[in-house]
Amino acid sequence: MVEWDRRVAREAEHQARIEAAFDWADEHDRLGHVAPALEWLDKASALSGGLTPAYREKRLRLSREVARP
């Protein structure tokens, strides 16, 4: 049972990291901080195994903002 508790705790911690990465990406985007928002989206993607369609759209929009002269 102790091992099960450890697994559940690790999974909960992992999910919390994923949620935090998305939250930071959203907050940086809200503040207009494009580069950090993209970095947090990359972290969230790596942690979660990919982005939802909405976050893929957000990443595309932010990438376009960075590419603008």
Contacts in CASP RR format, 6 or more apart in sequence:
PFRMAT RR
TARGET T0000
AUTHOR 0000-0000-0000
METHOD contacts of the structure
MODEL  1
MVEWDRRVAREAEHQARIEAAFDWADEHDRLGHVAPALEWLDKASALSGG
LTPAYREKRLRLSREVARP
14 47 0 8 1.000
17 47 0 8 1.000
18 44 0 8 1.000
18 47 0 8 1.000
18 48 0 8 1.000
21 40 0 8 1.000
21 41 0 8 1.000
21 43 0 8 1.000
21 44 0 8 1.000
21 47 0 8 1.000
21 48 0 8 1.000
22 40 0 8 1.000
22 41 0 8 1.000
22 44 0 8 1.000
22 55 0 8 1.000
24 36 0 8 1.000
24 40 0 8 1.000
25 37 0 8 1.000
25 38 0 8 1.000
25 40 0 8 1.000
25 41 0 8 1.000
25 44 0 8 1.000
25 55 0 8 1.000
25 58 0 8 1.000
26 37 0 8 1.000
28 34 0 8 1.000
28 36 0 8 1.000
28 37 0 8 1.000
28 40 0 8 1.000
29 37 0 8 1.000
29 58 0 8 1.000
29 62 0 8 1.000
34 62 0 8 1.000
34 65 0 8 1.000
34 66 0 8 1.000
35 66 0 8 1.000
37 58 0 8 1.000
37 62 0 8 1.000
38 59 0 8 1.000
38 62 0 8 1.000
38 63 0 8 1.000
38 66 0 8 1.000
41 51 0 8 1.000
41 55 0 8 1.000
41 58 0 8 1.000
41 59 0 8 1.000
41 62 0 8 1.000
44 50 0 8 1.000
44 51 0 8 1.000
44 55 0 8 1.000
45 51 0 8 1.000
45 55 0 8 1.000
51 59 0 8 1.000
END
